[in-house]
């Protein structure tokens, strides 16, 4: 029972800060996404591809990238002249709302269209913690097995979009795409699924169209 109370207190405190972050973003009509995946699923590579395309579209954005100790992901994005803020969580397995709030303190949100949170590589804890985002996005990959949706259903249930990445490797791995997509939709009937490859560009335009629609809706609500 004590552990349950501790967890509830932590989540309650986090949710309070998340509500404050969400209110600040709503005031500026800024859309925020929370990218969640296991390590190596391709979050940073995905951002390396879509970041320049967002700039080409004239979308103003900032990437808040989380890592336990290093700044390697932020350095990769900065090398492409993408706007990025680094968060280090230490041993924490997720980004919480307080860390996002602190990261955004030095960001001018006026006129900002999009905030992208690149969470720490983990399929469990980040799914539980609201950071003030409009939507969570699950990034899965063909290299990690087609059973991830049924092994980690909370992430799928909490996400508005599931990206199945690294489709260019399908011929080299034992991955049943139909099985994976079927289970994603069993868990969450309203979720959208986009299949992507950062190598071939598959699905990138579909994602850009999806995110532009979300930004547009946020601006008029």
C-alpha positions in Angstrom: 0.0 0.0 0.0 2.8 2.4 0.8 4.3 2.0 -2.6 0.9 2.7 -4.2 0.5 5.9 -2.3 4.0 7.1 -3.2 3.3 6.4 -6.9 0.0 8.2 -6.7 1.7 11.2 -5.1 4.4 11.4 -7.7 1.9 11.2 -10.6 -0.4 13.7 -9.0 2.4 16.3 -8.6 3.5 15.6 -12.1 0.0 16.0 -13.5 -0.3 19.4 -11.8 2.8 20.7 -13.6 1.7 19.1 -16.8 -1.6 21.1 -16.6 0.4 24.3 -16.2 2.6 23.4 -19.3 -0.5 22.6 -21.3 -2.2 25.9 -20.3 0.9 27.8 -21.4 1.0 26.1 -24.8 -2.7 26.5 -25.2 -2.4 30.2 -24.7 0.1 30.4 -27.5 -1.8 27.8 -29.6 1.4 25.7 -29.7 1.0 22.0 -30.4 3.2 19.6 -28.5 4.0 15.9 -29.2 5.7 13.4 -27.0 7.8 10.9 -28.9 8.2 7.6 -27.1 10.1 4.5 -28.2 12.6 1.9 -27.0 16.3 2.7 -27.4 17.4 2.3 -31.0 13.9 2.5 -32.6 15.0 5.5 -34.5 13.6 8.6 -32.7 16.6 10.8 -33.4 17.1 9.6 -37.0 13.4 10.4 -37.5 13.9 13.9 -36.2 17.0 14.3 -38.4 14.7 13.6 -41.4 11.6 15.6 -40.5 13.3 18.5 -38.8 14.7 20.1 -42.1 11.3 19.4 -43.8 9.5 21.2 -41.0 11.8 24.2 -41.6 11.1 24.0 -45.3 7.4 24.2 -44.6 7.9 27.3 -42.5 6.8 25.6 -39.3 8.4 27.1 -36.2 9.4 24.5 -33.7 11.8 23.4 -31.0 12.9 19.9 -30.0 13.3 19.0 -26.3 15.5 16.0 -26.4 15.9 13.7 -23.3 18.8 11.5 -22.4 20.0 10.0 -19.2 23.6 11.4 -19.3 25.0 12.4 -22.7 24.0 15.1 -25.2 24.7 13.0 -28.3 21.2 13.2 -29.7 21.1 17.0 -29.2 24.5 17.3 -30.9 23.2 15.4 -33.9 20.2 17.7 -34.3 22.2 20.8 -33.6 24.6 19.8 -36.4 21.6 20.2 -38.8 20.9 23.7 -37.4 17.7 22.4 -35.8 16.4 24.3 -32.6 17.1 21.9 -29.7 17.1 22.0 -25.9 18.8 19.2 -24.0 17.4 17.5 -20.9 19.5 15.1 -18.9 17.5 12.9 -16.5 20.4 11.2 -14.7 19.2 7.7 -13.8 15.5 8.5 -14.4 13.9 6.4 -17.1 11.6 9.1 -18.4 11.1 12.9 -18.8 8.6 14.4 -16.4 6.5 17.5 -16.6 8.8 19.5 -14.4 11.8 18.9 -16.7 9.8 20.0 -19.7 8.6 23.1 -17.9 12.2 24.0 -17.0 13.4 23.3 -20.6 10.7 25.6 -22.0 11.5 28.5 -19.6 14.2 29.7 -22.0 12.1 29.1 -25.1 10.2 32.0 -26.6 6.8 30.3 -27.3 5.2 33.3 -28.9 4.4 32.3 -32.5 5.8 28.8 -31.9 3.9 26.2 -33.9 5.3 23.0 -32.5 7.2 21.5 -29.5 8.6 18.1 -30.0 9.6 16.1 -26.9 12.0 13.3 -27.6 11.6 11.1 -24.5 14.1 8.8 -23.0 14.3 5.4 -24.7 11.8 3.3 -22.7 8.3 1.8 -23.5 7.0 1.7 -19.9 7.6 4.8 -17.7 7.2 7.5 -20.4 3.7 6.2 -21.2 2.6 6.8 -17.6 3.8 10.4 -17.3 1.9 13.3 -18.8 4.3 16.1 -19.7 1.7 18.6 -21.0 1.6 17.2 -24.5 -1.3 17.3 -26.9 -0.6 13.7 -28.0 1.8 10.9 -27.4 3.4 9.2 -30.4 4.7 5.6 -30.2 7.6 4.8 -32.5 8.2 1.1 -33.0 10.7 -0.5 -35.3 10.9 -3.6 -37.4 14.2 -4.5 -35.7 12.7 -4.9 -32.2 10.0 -7.5 -32.9 6.3 -7.4 -34.0 5.0 -8.3 -30.5 5.9 -4.9 -28.9 2.3 -3.6 -29.1 0.9 -6.5 -27.0 3.8 -6.5 -24.6 3.5 -2.8 -23.9 -0.2 -2.0 -24.5 -0.3 1.2 -22.3 1.8 3.1 -24.7 -0.4 2.1 -27.7 -3.5 2.9 -25.7 -2.2 6.4 -24.7 -0.9 7.3 -28.2 -2.7 9.0 -31.1 -0.2 7.8 -33.6 1.9 4.7 -34.0 4.9 4.9 -36.3 6.4 1.6 -37.4 10.0 2.6 -38.4 12.8 1.0 -40.4 10.6 -0.6 -43.0 13.6 -0.8 -45.3 14.9 -3.6 -43.1 11.8 -5.8 -43.5 13.4 -8.2 -45.9 16.2 -8.8 -43.3 14.2 -9.3 -40.1 11.5 -11.7 -38.9 8.7 -9.2 -38.6 5.0 -9.8 -39.3 3.7 -6.3 -40.2 0.0 -7.5 -40.4 0.3 -9.1 -36.9 1.8 -5.9 -35.4 -0.8 -3.5 -37.0 -3.7 -5.8 -36.1 -2.7 -5.8 -32.5 -2.1 -2.1 -32.4 -5.7 -1.5 -33.6 -7.1 -4.1 -31.2 -5.6 -2.1 -28.3 -6.6 1.3 -29.7 -9.3 1.5 -32.4 -8.8 5.2 -33.1 -5.0 5.2 -33.4 -3.4 6.1 -36.8 -0.6 3.9 -38.0 2.2 5.2 -40.4 4.9 3.0 -41.7 8.2 4.8 -42.2 11.8 4.5 -43.3 14.4 7.2 -42.7 16.5 5.7 -45.4 14.0 5.5 -48.2 11.6 8.3 -47.1 8.6 6.0 -46.9 5.8 7.5 -44.8 7.6 10.8 -44.1 5.2 12.9 -46.2 2.3 11.1 -44.5 3.6 12.1 -41.1 4.2 15.7 -42.2 0.6 15.9 -43.5 -0.6 14.5 -40.2 1.4 16.9 -38.0 0.4 20.0 -40.2 -3.2 19.1 -39.8 -2.8 18.9 -36.0 -1.0 22.2 -35.9 -3.8 23.8 -38.0 -6.5 22.5 -35.7 -4.7 23.8 -32.6 -4.4 27.2 -34.1 -8.2 27.5 -34.7 -9.4 26.0 -31.4 
